[in-house]
Amino acid sequence: MTDHYRFRHVARMEWIKLRTLRSVRWTLLFALAGMIGIGIAAGFNTRNPRGDVTNNILAGGALGSVLFAVLGVLVMTSEYSSGTIRATLAAIPRRPLVLAAKAATFGLTALAAGELVTVAGFLAGAAFVHGGVPRPVLSQPGVLRAVALSGAYLCLIGLIGLALGVIVRHGAAAITALVALVFVAPLAGLAATPAGQFLPELIYANSLGATKPVQGFTLSPWAGLALIAAYAAALLAVGGWLLTRRDA
């Protein structure tokens, strides 16, 4: 009776659920306001004309990554807390299809939103850069790439949060694990070790959102993006495997 459901049908269902979550709208609005505010503050306080002005302006991505990551967790764990996951899986027993549709729907939404808030933060920050400091524009070498990859990073960190939500299933526990793995680890001494190059937040700060090479950091922006995408894909694969082997 349920074999007639295809990916497009499930994706449509997931889109309806996603757009009706108030937390999605409020989180994205807060991310937009926060990244614009931080971008303006960073642009206004940038004094070194030889520094990476674009990287400074994109500092609001740190706040954005926290918000997108937590949002990814909540999009998944809210279904467990409300019990709607049981109805979803009863209607569509093909659990990998459900997760694939949810990840694709959320991922595309997060990518569009991530690019929007990143571009808005960049343009706002660039407008407030002092006259003595070169004002970055998207046509300059590396700037468009840094802005675009910063938006893509917000999408990927959101998908990592979604995957942890599938694996852990409890919102508070998943958010704790996410914060510890992604945001606390760089502050716990790992940043100064060789392993620091493989931590998502440091890849973002030193590679994706930078227009100039960071001394001691060997990963290129595209290699860093591919590595974070691999993290997200691996965690989603683990989540899909667990989803097929335990009760909703």
N, C-alpha and C positions, 0 to 999 in steps of 0.2 A: 504493500500500500504506500510505502514511503520511497520506493525506488524512483519515482518520477521527479524527485528533487534533484536539481542540478546546481552547479556552483553559482550560477547567476541568481537562482531562487534563494539560496541560502545567504548570498551576499546582500540581497535586497532586504532580507529579514534582519541581518546584522546591522545594516545601515539604519533601519527604522529604530532598532534598539539603541544604537549609538547616538543618534541625533535627538533622542528623547531624554537622554541623561543630562540633568542640569549641571552635574559636575564637569561635563565636557565643555559646555559654554563658559562657565565661570573660570575654569582653569585656563582656557585659551585666552580669555579676556585679561586675566591677571598676568599671563605670560606676555601678552602684547604690551600692557601698561608697564610691567616691570622691565622688559628689555628696552623699551623706549626711554624710560627714566634712567636706567643704568647707562645706556648709550650716550644720552645727553651729558650726564655727569662725567663719564669717562672722556668724552670729547672735550668738554670744557676744561678738564684738569690735565689734559695731555700737553706737556711742555717740551718734550724732546723731539726736535724736528727730524732726527735721524732714527728714531724708534719705529716700531711697527704700529702705526696709528690705527690701521684697520683692526689689528688684533686687540688693541685697547678698547676700541669702540664696541667690539663684539663680546666684551666681558660679560654682558648680560646673558650670554648663552649659558653661563653657569647656573643662573636661576632658572632659565628656560629648560635646561636638561633635567633639573630636579622635578619641575612641574610636569614635563612630558613623561618622565619615568613613572612618577606616582600616578599620573592619569592612566598610563598603560596598565598598571597593577589594578587600579580601581575598575577599569572597563571589564576586566576578567573576574575579579573577585566579587564584584557586586552581583554577578549572576549566581554565585554560590551563596552569598548571604541572603539574597532574596528568594532563592529557590527556583528561579527561572531556568537555570541550567538543566533541571530535570525535565521540564516541559520541552525545552529545545532538543535535548537528546532523545526524548521519547518520540518526538515528531521526525527527527532526522538521526537515526541510529548510526550513521556513518560519521563517527566522531572526528576523524582526521579532516573530513570535508568541512565540518563545523569550525574547527580551529583554523583551517586554511582561509575560509571565508571571513572569519573574524579578524585574522591577522591582516588580510589584504584590505579589508574595509577600513580598519583602524590605521593601517600603515599609510594608505593613500591620503586619508584625512589628516594624519599627523604630518605627512610630507608637505601637503599644501599649506597647513597652518604653520609648520616650522619655517618654511620659506617666507611666508608672509610676515611673521613676527621678526625674523632675522633681518629681512630687507628694511622693515619699518625702523627697527632699532639702529641699523647702520645709517640710514638716511638721516634720522634724527640726530644721531651722534655726530655725523660728519658736518651737519649744519652748524654745530656749536664749537667746532675746532677753532682755536685761536689763529689769527692771521699770520703769526710767525711760524706756524706749523703747517706743512703741506696738507691740504684737505684731500682725503682720498675720494676717488670717484670710481664707479664700476668699470670704466673703460681702461683703468690703469692695470698693468701686469699683475696678475695674481689676486686682484681684489674681488672680481666677480667669482672666481673659483673659491676663495675663502668664504664669501658670503653664502654661495650656493651649498658648499659642503657643510657649513655650519647648520643650515636648515635641514640638510639630510641627516646630520648627526642627531638632531632632536627627534626625527622620525625613528631612527634606529634605536635610540635609548628608550623611546616609548615602547618599541617592540620587545626590547629586553625586559622592560617592566611587565608587559603583557605575558611574556613567556614565564617569568617568575610567578605571576599570578596563577597561571595554569599549574605550575609545579607545586607551589605551596598552598594555594587555594584560600588562604586566610589573609585578608588585607593588611593587617598590622604586621604580621610575621613576614609577608612578602616585601613590604616597604622597608622593614628593618634589614632584611637580607640585601635588598637592592642598595640601600644607603651604605651599608657596610662594604659591599663589594665594589661599588662604582665610585662612591664619593669619599668614604673614610679611608680606604686603602691608600690613595695618593698622599694623604696627610699622616699616615702611620709609618713613615720612613721609607716606603717603597719607591717614592719618587726619585730618591737618590741612588737607587739600585738599577741594574740592567733590566729588571722586570718592570720598571716604571714606564718603559717605552711601550708596553703592551696594555697599559691601563686605559680604559676608554676616555676618562676625563682628561688625562694628560695628552692622549693622542689628539683630542679636540683642541686643547689649549696650545699645544706646541706644533701642530701640523695642520689640522683641518682649517682652523680659523686664523692661521698665520700667513702672511705674504712673504716673509723673510725666513730663511732657514734658522732654526734654533740650534745653538751650539750644543753638541753632544746628543742631539736627537736625530737618529738615522732614518726613521720611517718617513717616506714621502707622504704627502697628503692622500694620494690615491691608494697607496698601500695601507695607510691607516684606516681609510674608509672601508676598504675591503676586509680588513681584520675585524672591525666592529660589526660589519654585516655578517661575517662568519660567526661571531659570538651570538648574534641575534638568531641566526638560522639554527645553530647548534642547540641553543636553549629552547627554541620552538620545537625542534625535533624531539628533544627529551620530553617536553610538555605534551606533545602529541602521543608519544609512546605511553606515558603515564595515563593520559586521558582514556586510552583504549583498555587499560588494565585495572582500573579501579572504578568503584561506583561513583555516580555523580553526587 
